[in-house]
Every structure is written in structure tokens, then in C-alpha cells.
Amino acid sequence: MLTLQVNDRPIQARQGDTVLEACERAGIRIPTLCHLAHLTPTGACRMCVVEIEGQRGLVPSCAFPASDGMCIHTHSERAVEARKVIVELLLSNHPDDCLYCVRNSDCELRELASELGVRGRRYFGSKLEYKLDTSSPSIVRDPAKCILCGKCVRVCEEVQGIGCIDFVNRGSRTVVGTAFDQGLNVSSCINCGQCIMVCPTGALSEQNDLPRVLAALADPETFVVIQHAPAVSVTLGEEFGLRPGADVAGAMTSALRRIGFDRVFETSFAADLTIMEEASELVERIKTGGPLPMMTSCSPGWIKYVEQSHPDFIPNLSSCKSPQAMLGSVIKAWYAKREGIAPERVFTVSAMPCTAKKFEAGRPELGHDGLYDVDAVLTTRELARLIRMRGLDLRILEPEAADQPFGERSTAGKLFGASGGVMEAAIRTAHFLLTGRDLDDLKVQAVRGLDGVKEVRLEIDGLSIGAAVVSGLGNARRLLEEVRAGRRDLQFIEVMTCPGGCINGGGQTMGVSIEALRARLQALYAIDRDEAKRTAHGNESVRRLYDEFLGAPLSEVSHHLLHTHYGAREVVR
Amino acid sequence: MSTVPAETGARIDALLAPWKGARRDSLIPILQDVQEACGFLPKEAIVKIGRHLDLPASKIYGVATFYNQFRFQPPGRYQVMVCRGTACHVKGSAAVLEAICHDLKIRPGQTTRDGLFSIEVVACIGACGLAPVISINGEFFAGVTPDGVAAILDGFRRKEVASA
């Protein structure tokens, strides 16, 4: 333990702490714009400068190791004045369109300017002209609002292992851009949106699909159906001032009905359906020696990554569509007919914690008879905007139940919202399929939690199954390299693109802390602990869908509607 | 210095062959090798260098755009070098550069569509007595004025027509 004097009071620090980390732990907040915990400190923004006695200049606390006896002044006049000037300089060529900016309520730059008392423009820099990059179906880049903190570059490279963007040019002409300054759509971007989550300004945001949804809602001829993903209901409350992890499924359903959606369904129903298909596929592959290890296919960023960077593993991907696409497909191909509505009149919306789902919805493979399975995808943030736009408040709405038959879900389907959830749900059902009975303890502790890599070995009825759960594509890449190098003890791998799974998706509420993430995770586990229906095969509505329409898992109808294929993809990488 | 032949891919592979096992710290010498051989950095080369070093293409592009020495278009048959050193600046080289860009309809680092001219900005040619000075394929033009630019460039256009 080290003892430092910070602002004339002693604090304790651990060996290896930076000054910033030591102060944060002691509850002393030093503002930052470029700092990302656990990633390489770059000291790029200089917001975190502090005075350290014995040091000549101001020191960036994010990159300076704490040492015993150090005397630090975090908010001295000199340090605060330096921060203020930095913000003023950043604002000198920043667009003055805060009123219209997508981040106007949660912009870190605006907050700092306010905190530091910047109330006028002192420096006038010439504004650089940049083109807006709207080429991607998921992410919009506006380099004019970029302050070059580099967080997006680091998350993309160090966490996801993609590196589709980097600093281009030099000095005052520097921008964050793709190779050859092309659109994100032809780059190796996997649309995960983790860059949006770390962006302090409005330089990165999701493609806005609200206008299309509003148009559909306004058209009396259109039958508008919405489904919501498992991770959304345990996050959306945060947008309305509720504690992280509050489950607002009921109030959200109630809000969606008032907004005018004709039906409100749960994507978790389709997660149960996915498990029926995927667990059957796994059992079949193990029995017939099919391409193993089988890898999950729910996470669209991961799928694009395999297609562009590891096409040799395409046969290993489960052929199951994602739950979003399965539900869209069943709604148009079966439910619409049952309700006597022409499928062309049905507009399917999905509320997702994810920006890559927007890309997925536009995949030409995911549709039938000229209709897309999913017509529009809203992120959790867009959904909150829609609810606010209609003057609704989740805190006071009476909870309502989702519509049948796609409103019934097991808690296994709900677990899809966290890393390890698909695995846990699949293990429960695979056990049942192989032995005819349920596991004694349905909880599979080894695949729970926020760790990036989790492994477990299962013995089911004489069958030995090695399972791995990874989240964050950097971890996925390392595992793929092990498999390619000859690792043979794995039969089933779950991959989630975002670290921790969908609860930490790129479409979620901005400003997520590790505590909020844990609360969302625990909320999903609490649902699984407290409810009775805990297995996909125990979902009556799923069983009925098989009886009335699909036949059995992996049947011809299932293959037609619930499965898909992938192909190698050429991108600039 | 040649323009890009059709078989760029094979050519880049051949250039990369001696760099087998190279790591990221060899990036700049590799970029220099390619530019030396091709006269510029073709897109294909940037992607291939990325694969070779296991780095994303965006990073190769980022490094290459950081340095003035790298160009991304084949140089023109006539390379117009505009001196932007201190003496030339004082004598009005900014306006000269602007006039050249306007006449050729390209920016520094670019090449005209017909492949005839490219513009490069240099920090100092070392001929301050002649300021503002430009050099085209080694031929120096002293005391250039914005109005005089068109005549100089036309001279090269005529030369090209005559030799055709």
C-alpha cells in the first residue's frame, strides 16, 4: 500500500496504480475525455492533468504512476485553468449545433464545458469541412464533432481486434477514418457500436430508424408489430431515471401499445425457439461428427467477423437465424396468415440493445418472398426517444403482459441477454433432448458472469461436451486461433460480440458503468431464479408452434424459415 | 519511375518476399520500398502490407498519411514541385500554389486525370535567391507569379503534343 497526499489529505493507493486510478478509488473525480479503464493510456486529451509537487509541469494523471509520499493537487487553480483552456480549444472548431445534436443530453464535452464554466467563445478556429459518413446501415460518423480522443480507435482495435478505423493524416488535418477514407460500409467494421458507447461527443451515433417506424405507425393500412430483446427490458429503465437493472418489461409493453404498435412480442420467445433448433443441431452434429465445434450465430457482429476474417470457420457456425430474424420470419410466414393479414401489410420492428442488428435486418438472406424478416431495428436509445416523444413515462405506467403466442418465454430465453446465456439455455435443452429429463440443477454457474472467457466440460448421458463462452471479439479471435492450431476438446462455442454480451451492447443506454452492467446481469439472473418456467423446451407456445406449423426441430419448414447460410465476405481490412 | 502495371499484386508480393517474418517496426521501410518501386502506394499494396504484418489496413493507411513522403496516386509525367519555404512564402508562393492547383484542377499529392501533371509541395528547394521558385522534372522556374503559371504549364502541354 502507498500513501499519497491528495489535496492535503492522505489517501491509500495500490502498487501499480496510476494517479488517476488512486484518486478515483478515493472518490476524487478527475475529469477525462480519452481515458478507458484497462486499455493503453494515451494521455491524448490532457483533461486529467494535475499538479504534483516536485514536477515542473502539469502531469496527465491517467498515465502517471502513483508513488509513496507523492503530494498531488487535483483541482488547483492552475490545473482547473488548464482544463478550461483545453475545453475552450476543443470547442474552437467544434460545430455549434448542440440543439440538434443526438448527444445533446449526454455529451461529455458539453458537460465539461458547463462544469468548468465555459460560457463564451474565446478562440475561433477555422472549422474543417468533413463529410458525414452515412454509408453504414448501423453507424453514422460525423468527423466534424470528433475531438480526436481516440477511444473509438482503441476499443475497435484492443477490445474487438478489428481496427477498421485509425488516425488518418497529421496535425491539424488529423481525422479518425477508415483505410483510404472510404465509407464504413466497405470497411471491416462489424457494426457492434462499441465505438459509439465510448464516444464522448456526437461524432458517432446509430443510424436513426425512428422516422421509418413513425411512418409505419402513422399508416392505418400497416400492421405494426414490435419485438423486444431480453437485454432491453433490464436497461431501458435507466433512460427514465430508474435504478440500473430494474426490469421494465411490463411498463414497456404498456408504453408500446399506447404508441400504437398492434402487437408486442418478446424476442425471448424466439430465443426459446432458437434453442430448440440450435440444441437439436448441436446434438445432431455431435452424433454425426458434423462440423465441430459448433459456434453460435445470434450475434451479428461476430457473424460478419467470421465471414470477412475467418471464412474457414463458416461451416462451424450454427445455421440458425438469430432470434430477431426467427421471430420476424414466423410472424410474416405464419402469424400473419393465422390472423388473416397479408404479410406485405405487416411491418416488423425490433427493439434491440444492438447496432449490428440493423445491419443484420438488411441481410438479403434473412427474408422470404421478397419480404424482410425484420423491417426496422430500434436501439434501446431510440426506443427511449420514441417513448419520450409520445409523452410516456415508464415509472408510472401500469405493467401489461406481452401478446400471445409470442409473449410466452422461458427464463432461459431471457438469459440470452448476457454472455453465457445462450450456452446455459442450450445446455438445459440439450440435456433434455439427450436424456429425456431435466438437469437436477438448471443453473450452470461456470458460464455465468462478466468474464471474457469461460469454459465448462459437461457429461450428459455418456456424451462429453466441451463448451466455451467468449465475449468481445478479441477473445473470440484468440479462441479461433487455438482451434485452428489443433485444439480438439471443444464441441460448442458461444460468442457474443460485445464484452459481457447484449447487456453491454452498442445500442444500449450511454454512459454505462461496470456497476450498471452488473445490475443488468443480476436482473436477468433474478428473473431466472424467481420464475417457474426455466427451459426452452418447457415453453408451451413454442411446443404449440411446432405442433401446428413447424413439425419438429430441423424439419423442412424449420430449415426454410428458421435457418440460413453465410458466405465469405470481401472487405477492406 | 513507372505507372502501375496490371500485375501489381504479384509485384507487391515480390517486394514483400524479402520482408518475411517482419514485424510492425518494419512498416515504414516497407512502405518506402513499395513507393520506390511503384512511384506511389497503390491501394492493393496497403492491404497486402497489412496482411503481411497482421495489421489492419486502416493502420497502414494512417501511418502512410502521417508522412508527407508517401503518395497515393501515381505521379504525373511532369512533377510540379512548389517550394513553400520561408523565402518563397514571403515572395508569394501560396498564391502561386493556388494558381497551379486552379489551373490543373487538382490538390497537392494528386495527379491530373490525363496523368500529365502532379503537384508536390516541398519545404525548401534550396534556391531561395530565385523565390518564389517551382521545379518541373528538375527544370527550375524563378520568380514565378500566379499569372505566369498558365504559360509555364502550357509549355509542357505543347511539348507533350509535339512529341506525340
Interface residues (C-beta under 8 A of the other chain):
Chain A: E157 I162 G163 C164 I165 D166 F167 V168 N169 R170 G177 T178 A179 F180 D181 S187 S188 V572 R573
Chain B: K43 I46 V47 G50 L55 P56 A57 S58 K59 I60 Y61 G62 T65 F66 Y67 F72
